[in-house]
Each structure stands twice: as C-alpha cells, then as structure tokens.
C-alpha cells in the first residue's frame, strides 16, 4: 500500500475512525444499508463497488474483473498512496471517486459493496467497519493475520445482514473444477494419498509494495510480506489457497497436522518462512502432503492417489489413471486439458467469485467462498506453524476459532 511506514498508515486508519466532520463511524450508514435492501426488493440490482486497496491485487485483478462482472459498477477507489490511486483510477475508463481514507469511502451511501484488497493485518479492521456500514463485502484472503482476527471476523460475518465473501478463488479454475468433478464422481475411488507441491520465486520486491515497520523486526520499513505480524505467516499469505483445495478434494477437514518449515535462503531480516513441508491427516486415514519453496523454480503440481486410480497434474494438463483390475491388462490412462473460456479477458477464477456474489445478493444463498472456508484454511496454516515450533504433531482442536 505504498512507501509508507506502519506509523503513518496507522495514523490514517485511526484518524479515519472519526473522520473529517467528527461524527461517529456509524453516522450515515443506515441509508446505505437501506439502499441495498431497496434495490433487492425492487428487483433492480446494481452492485456499486468501492475498491479499498489499489495495489497489485486491487488494481490488476479486481478492477479488470469488475469491468466484466455482472450487474457491477466501480464507483470509488481508496488507497493511501496517491500515485497508485490515480494509476488505478485510469484503469476504470470512467470517472470514479477517490479516497485516501477508507472510512470516508464507507460513509458514501451511493456505494453498496466493497472490495477489501489490503495487507492481511488490516482485513479484520476494515471488514468490521464495512459491515457496520451496511455494505456487501468481498474481502481478499486470508481471514486475518491472527486467530483472534479470524474469530472476530467469523463472528461478525455470521451476524451480518449483507453478503460477505472471501477471495478463495482457486476452486474456480477450469482445472480444479474438473479435478473436483472427477473426484466427486468416484472416478479414482476414494482419495487416499495426496501430494501437492508449490514452488515459486521470492515475494514481489517492487518499490510499490507497502512497507511495514514491524517493531519485532527493528522497526525498519520493509516489504509487508516479510513480516509475520503483517501476514500471519507465509503459509497464511500464500498456502491457504492450497490447503483449501486439499480440504475440498478430500471432502473433510484434517484431524492432525505435522510440519517442518523455516528460513533457509532469505536471511535478510524477515521472520516469514521461505519453505515448508506439511502433512495433514484427515478422517479415515487419508493423508495429504503439501510442500512450499520460495527459492525454487516455478511449480504447482498435484497427485491424488485413490484406491481405484489416480489424478496427476502438470500445469493445466493432467491425466487420470485407472488401476488395472485383477484379470485385466494394463492401466487405463486419459490425458485431459481443462481450458478456461475465451470470451472473458479478465481472471476467470476471480470472475467466478463475482458471479456467485451476485447470485448470493439476489437469492440470499450462502457464498461458496464463505467465511468458514477462509477460517479453516488459515487455521490449517497456524496449526502447521504450531506443529513446527513443537516439533510434534498437533490436533485440529488445539487451536480454537470461535464458531468454527
């Protein structure tokens, strides 16, 4: 969120709680909530979005997607970095309101939905303020930076009158949808052993990355993804997507978690891991192994071994192998390529979030990318860290998130 220290950012956030006119943060919010309800009742739905956070995710994913999303308009943007704010505004292709203070954006009754695309440690604070403002919310993953954040967010979402969705879009890709269909159909029998390998380069080192001055790391402004306090850990920031996929493919949450992780290469003052190996034990003895490396070549592959066959992926191409039955000859292998539709130029997986979002507002159904999925994914990450610190396996219920 720009080249600003924690102190300057927190000053912005705290000052915003009262605002320029000195009114409380609830001032003016009922009219916004009433406007949302009136639109639904009349059957004329237009989601008028404000995007809070115009960094890489906000400006380069959410803005292009919102331009193609159904029944959606971008009407406002917010960021504390003026250069990024104006650069993002130019991508909208029409005049939009701009704010440096997110509370002023939330106080605008013309906005009935907001995207929260800010660093993780701010998700909790802004989500609660947006719900108090009566807005629909699409909050980027994860569910906060701490278990306390996740608890507060879960409780607030459960009592909210508006739609709240999290940016857990990986289940929406064509490849993962196809894998999910194959597993659910019983094509490979019951999944028994899953191996998921993720490798990529170090975090974005662009000077536009928000600089966080973590007191625990000496107070020197640095890339916020290098701070555990700002991210909730590397697993929480990056791997929560992949744990969410594993939970989906298995059809359950893990009972036990073991983990080894740490910093092997990037010893530059950060306290976030650059590698990890996590073993998840699910009900009925199903095992999943997840590996992460931030200093290896780009890689994201998956093997799901069932009791009747297997699925293995390489990029967007994967194959299904059905084991040889007794008395038969040779395994049967089928190569499959799952292609995204070509009639959209924006990120298809994220567009799927918005399509579901509109349906939720119209019908009242629960979002697919709901708070329970987000909390379960983050809880897996924090339990893995706990297991690594103890050098021992931990149980799922050793970390409690209220209501989850």
Secondary structure, DSSP 8 states (H G I E B T S, - for coil): --S--HHHHHHHHHHHTT-TT---TTTTHHHHHHHHHHHHHHT---EEEEEE--SHHIIIIIHHHHTTSTTEEEEEEE-S-HHHHHHHHHHHSS--EEES-HHHHHT-TT--EEEE-S-GGGHHHHHHHHHHTT-EEEE-SSS-SSHHHHHHHHHHHHT-SS-EEE---GGGSHHHHHHHHHHHTTTT-SEEEEEEEEE-------TTS-EEE-GGGTS-EEEGGG-HHHHS-HIIIIIHHHHHHHHHHHTS-EEEEEEEEE-SS--SS--S-SEEEEEEEEGGG-EEEEEEESSS--EEEEEEEESSEEEEEETTEEEEEE---TT--S-EEEEEE----SS--S-HHHHHHHHHHHHHHHH----SS-HHHHHHHHHHHHHHHHHHHHTS-EEGGGS--TT-
